[in-house]
Structure formats: structure tokens, C-alpha cells
Amino acid sequence: MSISLPQLISLVFGLIVIAKTLTDYKNKKENRRMFSFWLLLWIAIIIVAFYPMLINEIIARFGAGNYTIGQIAGMGFVFTMFVVYRIYVKANRLEKQLNELIRDIALRDVKKGRKRH
């Protein structure tokens, strides 16, 4: 069995994420629910990378036989871009709030005559 480049990339990324998630779970940075979610998701991604025809079988079982793998991948890409956009918006909002908080603390310290080192 030879491994294709997409399969290899999926396997490497999957193992990296699984290892990182396991480390975070052991260090109590992640709860059991999130650990289980990411573990199952990346195992599924690795399985689908090695057996892409599983998607067609799943689609056929649910009676939605009119979709192609390309359409499913396209919907996945759109969903991924939506999630990336939401993360960007949230991170940008948090960065602005953090900058405002730091500015307020610095101004308060200046008004009180204290210096920060």
C-alpha cells in the first residue's frame, strides 16, 4: 500500500493535533469533552483520507445520492472559511478590548504617579 501526499499530510497533521490535544488534556488545559471531540474528529479525518469512498457510502445511506465528493468538499471549504472568519472576528475584538484595558491601566497608573517596570 503506497501513501499519497494528501494521505500523508492528513496523517501528519492528524497525529500532531492528537498529540497536542492529549498533552493539553493531561495538563488540564482542555476538558474531557473537547479532548474527545478533537480526538474523534481527527481520527475520522485520517480514516477519510485513507478511505475517501466512505463519504460516498455515507451519502448514499442517508439518501442524498445527488451530491458528489467535490460538492461535499466545497461545502466543507465554505464551512471552514466561515469558522476561520468567526475566529478572526473574535480574536480581533479581544485584541481591541485587551489594548483598551492596557491603555486604561497605564493611564490610571500615570494619574496616580506610579511607574511600571
C-alpha positions as CSV (number, residue, x, y, z in Angstrom):
1,M,0.0,0.0,0.0
2,S,1.5,3.3,-1.0
3,I,0.6,6.5,0.7
4,S,-0.4,9.6,-1.4
5,L,0.6,13.1,-0.5
6,P,-2.9,14.1,0.8
7,Q,-3.0,11.0,2.9
8,L,0.5,11.7,4.3
9,I,-0.4,15.3,5.1
10,S,-3.7,14.2,6.8
11,L,-1.8,11.6,8.8
12,V,0.9,14.0,9.9
13,F,-1.5,16.9,10.8
14,G,-3.8,14.4,12.5
15,L,-1.1,12.9,14.7
16,I,0.2,16.4,15.6
17,V,-3.2,17.6,16.6
18,I,-4.0,14.4,18.5
19,A,-0.7,14.7,20.4
20,K,-1.2,18.3,21.2
21,T,-4.8,17.7,22.3
22,L,-3.6,14.8,24.5
23,T,-0.9,17.0,26.0
24,D,-3.4,19.8,26.7
25,Y,-5.8,17.3,28.3
26,K,-3.1,15.8,30.5
27,N,-2.0,19.3,31.6
28,K,-5.7,20.2,32.4
29,K,-5.8,22.9,29.7
30,E,-8.6,21.1,27.9
31,N,-11.6,19.2,29.3
32,R,-12.6,15.7,28.5
33,R,-15.4,16.7,26.2
34,M,-13.1,18.8,24.0
35,F,-10.4,16.2,24.1
36,S,-12.9,13.6,22.9
37,F,-14.3,15.8,20.2
38,W,-10.9,16.6,18.7
39,L,-9.7,13.1,19.0
40,L,-12.7,11.6,17.2
41,L,-12.7,14.3,14.6
42,W,-9.1,13.9,13.7
43,I,-9.3,10.1,13.7
44,A,-12.3,10.5,11.3
45,I,-10.3,12.8,9.1
46,I,-7.4,10.4,8.9
47,I,-9.8,7.5,8.1
48,V,-11.5,9.5,5.3
49,A,-8.1,10.5,3.9
50,F,-7.2,6.8,3.6
51,Y,-10.7,5.6,2.5
52,P,-12.4,8.6,0.7
53,M,-15.1,6.3,-0.7
54,L,-16.6,6.1,2.8
55,I,-18.0,9.6,2.1
56,N,-19.9,8.3,-0.9
57,E,-21.2,5.4,1.1
58,I,-22.4,7.7,3.9
59,I,-24.1,10.0,1.5
60,A,-25.8,7.0,-0.2
61,R,-27.1,5.7,3.1
62,F,-28.7,8.9,4.1
63,G,-30.5,9.1,0.7
64,A,-28.7,12.2,-0.5
65,G,-27.2,10.5,-3.5
66,N,-27.2,13.6,-5.7
67,Y,-24.1,15.1,-4.1
68,T,-20.6,14.5,-5.4
69,I,-17.4,14.4,-3.3
70,G,-16.5,17.7,-4.9
71,Q,-19.7,19.3,-3.6
72,I,-19.1,17.9,-0.2
73,A,-15.6,19.2,-0.2
74,G,-16.8,22.6,-1.4
75,M,-19.4,22.8,1.4
76,G,-16.6,21.8,3.8
77,F,-14.4,24.6,2.5
78,V,-17.2,27.2,2.9
79,F,-17.8,26.0,6.4
80,T,-14.1,26.1,7.2
81,M,-13.9,29.7,5.9
82,F,-16.9,30.7,8.0
83,V,-15.3,29.3,11.1
84,V,-12.0,31.0,10.3
85,Y,-13.8,34.3,9.8
86,R,-15.6,33.9,13.1
87,I,-12.3,33.2,14.9
88,Y,-10.7,36.2,13.2
89,V,-13.6,38.5,14.3
90,K,-13.5,37.2,17.8
91,A,-9.7,37.5,18.1
92,N,-9.7,41.0,16.6
93,R,-12.4,42.0,19.1
94,L,-10.5,40.5,22.0
95,E,-7.3,42.2,20.9
96,K,-9.0,45.6,20.8
97,Q,-10.5,45.0,24.3
98,L,-7.1,44.0,25.6
99,N,-5.5,47.1,24.1
100,E,-8.1,49.3,25.7
101,L,-7.7,47.6,29.1
102,I,-3.9,48.0,29.0
103,R,-4.3,51.7,28.0
104,D,-6.8,52.3,30.8
105,I,-4.5,50.7,33.4
106,A,-1.5,52.6,32.1
107,L,-3.4,55.9,32.2
108,R,-4.6,55.1,35.7
109,D,-1.1,54.5,36.8
110,V,0.1,57.7,35.2
111,K,-2.6,59.7,37.0
112,K,-1.6,58.1,40.4
113,G,2.1,58.9,39.7
114,R,3.2,55.3,39.7
115,K,5.8,53.8,37.3
116,R,5.7,50.3,36.0
117,H,8.8,48.4,35.3
